[in-house]
Amino acid sequence: RQHLSPAAIQNLQTQVDAFQARSDALRNAEKARVLGEFIGKFIIHAEEDIPHNRRGAYGMLTNATERLKKADVKELLTAKSVDKFRSEIVRVTALVDEATKKAGLENAHPILKELEERVDQPIFTDDEPAWKTMGSLESFKAKVRGALYEVPKDDKDVKSIEARIGKVEPALRAG
């Protein structure tokens, strides 16, 4: 340093600062890339889980949503990329909701049909005690509702099924 002029020292310091800034930018870009891949994998796994593990899919989407709230996301990712992740979460959530509803309805309809067919016939017969018959019919109702457990109660199809169950109630009471 004693053999360099102040201008040369300043020039070298400017170069060191520029290299440091470039190094920091590259390091942050790599951190952002890794973080983006990490969050993206939650969403990809959620979509892949839909056919066989819808609860797991919801969990993955929850993980992605929670991860987007962390401070390093605000620091490293752009608002545009965060918005893209959020829109993907909304899209995949809709797919999971749709698959959940479809599965619930597919499971509920045959049970409901069997219940309706059962009450269209004489409910009580000499083949079975009345308490057992009533328990069986109550079990059908519980199974229908259980099949729809994960579908929102305010869904129009769930309300329709509940109305059909309601139409069975008078036959059970009259039994």
N, C-alpha and C positions, 0 to 999 in steps of 0.2 A: 504493500500500500504506500510505503514511503517513496517509492520510485514512480508512482503514478500521479498524474495530474488530477485535480478535483473533477475536471470534465470527464476524464477516462473512468474514474471511479463512479461517477454519476451514470455514465453510459453503461458500465457493467452492471450496476445496481438496477437500472431500467431493464436490462436483458434478463437478469435473475427474476425480477418481479413479473415480467411477461411469461417466462417459463413456469413460474409458480402458478400464475393465473391459469395458464393452459393446462397445467397438471391438475389443478383443482377442478377445472371445468370438465376434464376427461373423467376424473374420479367421480364427480357428481353425476355425469352422464351415465356412467356404468352403474352407479347406485340406482339411478332412476330406471334404467333398463331392467335390472334385477328385480326391483320393487314392482315394476309394471308386469313383469312375467309372473311374479309371485301372486299378485292380485288376479291376474288373468287366469292362472291355473285354478283358482277357486271357482271362477265362473265356468271354465271349461269342464271341470270335474262335476260341477252341479248339473250341467246339461247332459253329461254322460251318465249321471246317476238317475236321471228321470225314469227310464224304463224299469229299473230294479230297486231303487232306493230313494224314494221321493223325500223321505225325512232327511236323509243324508244330503240330498240336493239343497233342501232348505237350509241346512246347517252350513253348507259351503257358501251359499249366498249371504247368510248372516255373517260368516267370517269375512267375506269380501267387503261387505258394507261396513263392518267394524274397522277393518284395516284402513279403509278410506278416511276414517276419522282421525287417524294418527298424525302427529305433528310432522313426521318425515315426509308424508305424502304431500302435505301443503308446501313443504320446502323443496321437494325434488320433482314432483310431477306438475305438469301444466294443468290449468283449469280445464282446458279442452280434453286432455286425456282422462281426467277425473270424471268429467261429464260423460265421456264415452263409456267408461266403466259403469257408471250409474245407469246409463241407458241399457247396457247389456244385462245388468242385474235385473232391471225391470222386465226386459224381454224374456229372460230365462225364468224369472218368477212367474210370469204369465204362462209359460209352457208347463211349469211344475203344477201350477193351479189347475190348468186344463187337464193334465194327466191325472191328477188327484180326483177331480170331479168325475172324469170319465170312468176311472176304476171304481169309484164309489157307486156311481149309477149302475155300472155293469154288475156289481155285486148285489145291490139293493133290489133291482127290478125282479129277478127270479124269485127272491124270497117274498117280496110283496105280492107277486102274482100267486104264489103258493098260498099265502095267507088269505088273499081274496077268494081263491078257489075253495079254500077250506071253509070259509064262513058262508059261501053260497050253498053249501050242503047243510043238512041238519048238523048242528054243532055237537050236540050231545048224543051219544049212542050207548048201547049197552056194552060195547066192547071196551070202554075205558071209563074210569071214574071221572066225574065232573071236574074235580080239582086238578086232575092230570091234564084234561083237555084244555082247561083255562090256562094252566101253566104253559102248555105247549103253544097256545095262541099268543100269550104274552111274550113268550120266547121269540116267536116270529117277529113281533113288533120290535123287540129289542135288537134282533139281528139286523133288521132293515135300518134302524137308526144307527146301529154300530157300523154298518157299511158306509154310512154317510158322515161318520164322526169328523173327518178332516175337511169336509165340504162346508163352507159357510152356511149357517142356518137361514140367512136371508136370500140365498140363491133361489131363483124361481123354480128350478127343478126339485130342489129339496122341499120347498113349500108345497109343490104339487104332490109330492110323495106323502108329505104330512097330511095333506087334505084327503088323500086316498086312505091313509091309516085312520083318519077321523071318520070316514064313511064306514069303516069296519066296526068301530066302537059300538054303535047301536045294536048291531047284530050280536056282538059279544054280550052286551048287557041283557038283551032279550033272550039269548041262547036258550 
